Amino acid sequence: MQPRAFFRASAAVLCALVFCVQSGCVLVAVGAAAGGTVAYVRGDLEATLPAGYERSLRATQAGVRRMQYSLVSERSDAISGQFIARTAMDKKIDVMVTKDGDATTLIRIRVGVFGDEKISRALLDAIKASL
């Protein structure tokens, strides 16, 4: 790459990054882990689980129990499920499980109003351990 082309590409990336930060478009963490993609965006932890929908529902229920959260409610149908739980400090945890394909499932975890990445990731790890 020529120096001028490199400078233009670098400047474009920098401008996009500055615009994203100034406009409130904040991406806290994105990663590809063994077992799918994981992103923490605006208080929601979103992940793709390498398991079918029914298996992911059971793993989510087991993960909530493993973390010793109080399961307040759970409901599911053929394509999506929702689990509402509470921590010992009475923080609400909302977990949405959505069928993505035969062998993958999308999961979204939200803790409280603004999110809590540490609790969300711990619950995701407990769910993955239950798969």
Beta strands, then each sheet from edge to edge (+ up, - down):
strand 1: 27-33
strand 2: 36-41
strand 3: 44-49
strand 4: 70-76
strand 5: 80-86
strand 6: 92-99
strand 7: 105-111
sheet 1: 1+ 2- 3+ 7- 6+ 5- 4+
end
